[in-house]
């Protein structure tokens, strides 16, 4: 503790990750990779590699992985055409995005929460 109970500026950082954004980047950057039973795992492998690299580099005191839910957000109510022009996600992308919380929690001891109808603002 420093002056007046404030923590030292050298305290380890809090790492906050936009999980879906990182997942999409990994999905499109990785070649198709199959895991056990032929299940696609390229997104999960890319996500894990970036998370491990970031954990080593930053040595954070805690990690928060923010994940979207598959439930429409408030923006869909405000603007019915929101994301209406986009193609639906590929099935293998959705399957891997849905497995990201499990990967984060069991392999990296990171707790994840989802808040329905809330979405990040860019």
N, C-alpha and C positions, 0 to 999 in steps of 0.2 A: 504494500500500500504506500502511496505517495502522500503528498500534501493534502490535508483535509479529507483523507479517506479515498482519494481518487486513485485508480489503478495506474500502474506504470504504463507509459506509452509502448513499452516493449512487450506488453502482454500479447499472447498469441491471438491471431485474428479469429473472428467468427466467419465461417465459410458458408455462404448462401448460394445455392446452385439452382438455376432454372432447368429443372430436370427434363421437361419436354423439349425445350430448345436444344439442350445437349443431346438428347436422344435422337431428335431429327437430324442434327448435324452428323452424328455417328452413323445413323442409318444410311444417309446419302454418301458418306465418305468411305464406308467399308464395302468391300466386295461381298457378294452373298456368301455367308458362312453358315454351315449347318452344324447343329449340335447333336446330342443324343436323339436317336429316332428321326433324324433329319429335320428337327425343328430349327427354324432360323434363329441365329443368335448374334448376327453381325452388329446390330444396334447395341445389344447388351455387352458385347466384347469391347466395342468402342467406348461406351459409357464407362465401363469398369477401368479401361486403360487411362482415360482422361481423369477420372476421379482419383485413381491411385497416384498418378503423376502430380495432380494438384495437391493431394494430401501430403505427399513427400515434400513438395516445394514450399508449402505454406505452414505445415504443422499446426493446423487450427486447433483451438480449444474445443470447438463444437462445429458440427456440420448440419445444415438444413437443406434438404432437397425439396424444392417446390414442384409439385406435379399437378397438371390439369386433370380434371375429371372428364368423363365422356358425357356428362350431363350438360345440356346447353346453359350458357351463362346469361346473365342479365342483359347482355348486349343483343342476344337473340330476340328478347322481348322488345327492346327499344328500336331495333332495326331488323325486321324480319328477313331482309336479304343479306344479313351479315354472313360473310363467308359463303354466300350462295353460289358464287361463280367458281369456287374451288372444286377440284375433283375430290371425291372421297378418298380417305387414306387407304393404302394397300392393306390387305388383311394381315400380312406378315409384320407390317409396321405396327398395327394396332396390338397384335399379340405380344410383341416385344415391349411396347410402351406399357402394357398392362402388367408385365413382369418386372419392370424396373423397381417398383417399391420393394418387392421381395428381395431382389438383388441387393439393393441399398441396405435393407434392414439386416439380412442374414450374413452377408459377406463383409459389410463395412460397419456394422453396428450403428447404422444411421436410422433414426426414426423418421418416418414420413407420415404426413397427414394430408387429407384432401378435404377441402371445403367446397361443397357443391354450390354452384351458381356464382362463384367468384372467379375472376380471371385477372391475370397480370395486365398491367398497362405498360405499353412500350413507349 
